[in-house]
């Protein structure tokens, strides 16, 4: 039986690539969600509560690591839809029953 080496990266990239259709999608999805998580932590003291909190329990304090853990546990998903004007696909990030449209120009 082959031994797997311990990796510093958790979750493993190979596991993350199985959850999305391309590396670009993974990077875009994690970056957008990481920004949302960062905004959530920044607005905590203000009492606004308009941003969805992290959906996983994590020992990591970094928003991007938390976002990747959410992708690995299938807490956030995406779907591609076509834009009516340009007929180009637009990614939709879905987090715990709420949907956020990702602008392809950002």
C-alpha atoms as one frame of an Amber mdcrd trajectory, in Angstrom:
protein
   0.000   0.000   0.000   1.539   3.371  -1.011   2.095   5.888   1.743   0.838
   9.398   1.287   3.117  12.158   2.427   1.906  14.671   4.934   1.170  17.995
   3.325   1.325  21.456   4.825  -1.668  22.425   2.734  -5.002  21.426   4.203
  -7.293  20.732   2.440  -5.167  19.162  -0.267  -5.271  20.789  -3.686  -6.090
  17.487  -5.377  -9.235  17.232  -3.264 -10.198  20.828  -4.059  -9.787  20.327
  -7.814 -12.360  17.521  -7.627 -14.947  20.014  -6.347 -14.625  22.525  -9.238
 -14.280  22.369 -13.006 -10.984  24.290 -13.316  -8.180  25.861 -11.337  -9.371
  29.307 -12.376 -12.793  28.613 -10.899 -11.206  27.469  -7.631  -9.063  30.607
  -7.399 -11.986  32.907  -8.212 -14.355  31.139  -5.834 -11.880  31.129  -2.937
 -10.814  34.746  -3.521 -14.385  36.063  -3.601 -15.389  34.085  -0.520 -12.164
  35.044   1.270 -13.019  38.717   0.743 -16.511  38.125   2.112 -15.132  36.388
   5.196 -12.643  39.215   5.715 -15.474  41.755   5.454 -17.514  39.720   7.932
 -14.714  39.787  10.518 -14.159  43.523   9.958 -17.833  44.426  10.479 -18.382
  42.257  13.580 -18.100  45.144  16.032 -20.442  47.354  14.041 -23.454  45.086
  14.478 -24.428  45.197  10.797 -24.664  41.444  10.203 -25.261  41.622   6.447
 -22.482  39.210   5.425 -22.713  35.424   5.751 -20.295  34.165   8.460 -17.829
  31.310   7.884 -19.652  28.021   7.372 -16.964  25.749   8.861 -15.188  25.514
  12.194 -11.561  26.225  11.460  -8.379  26.595  13.442  -7.093  28.894  10.715
  -7.506  32.605  11.135  -6.822  33.426   7.491  -9.916  34.145   5.361  -8.538
  32.379   2.271  -7.798  29.195   4.233 -11.308  29.265   5.679 -12.754  29.749
   2.176 -10.789  26.751   0.851 -12.043  24.635   3.750 -15.600  25.655   2.846
 -15.021  24.547  -0.750 -13.577  21.223   0.442 -16.595  20.561   2.664 -19.009
  21.627  -0.105 -20.389  24.472   1.997 -20.052  26.829  -0.955 -20.812  25.888
  -4.517 -21.022  27.650  -7.830 -23.077  27.472 -10.984 -22.385  29.045 -14.339
 -25.086  30.985 -16.104 -24.975  32.915 -19.333 -25.109  36.685 -19.265 -28.041
  37.954 -21.322 -26.118  40.866 -22.853 -22.781  39.286 -23.705 -23.649  35.559
 -23.737 -20.648  34.851 -21.513 -20.839  32.614 -18.451 -21.159  34.335 -15.092
 -20.254  32.509 -11.872 -22.709  32.391  -9.013 -21.374  31.743  -5.541 -23.898
  30.043  -3.286 -23.406  30.108   0.437 -25.777  28.483   2.883 -29.070  29.201
   1.139 -28.008  32.654  -0.137 -26.779  33.485  -3.636 -24.263  36.081  -4.693
 -23.572  36.834  -8.352 -19.877  37.149  -9.182 -19.182  39.844 -11.761 -16.762
  38.447 -14.390 -15.118  41.900 -14.779 -13.979  42.132 -11.148
